Amino acid sequence: MGKLDEVKARIDWLKELFKIVITIMVADIAGVAKLYIDSEIELLFYVGAGMLPIFSVVCIIISRKIDFHLTELGEI
């Protein structure tokens, strides 16, 4: 049962990490939208907009790791 619990713990940890990244991404989108609406398109706007693809890639990586561990869990 040790391997089973270990895989479950990894999946739970990755799910929490995914939630955190999604929350940061939503806040970033809201901040960029606010800057755009206020017509304050300066460095902060471009940094926020540039971080969105990075957050998207991180979400994809995390979801693939979750899928890998779920497959591993199914094999146990």
Buried (B, 14 or more C-beta within 10 A) or exposed (E): EEEEEEBEEBBEEBEEBBEEBBEEBEEBBEBBEEBEEEEEEEEEBEEBBEBEEEBEEBBEEBEEBBEBBEEBBEEE
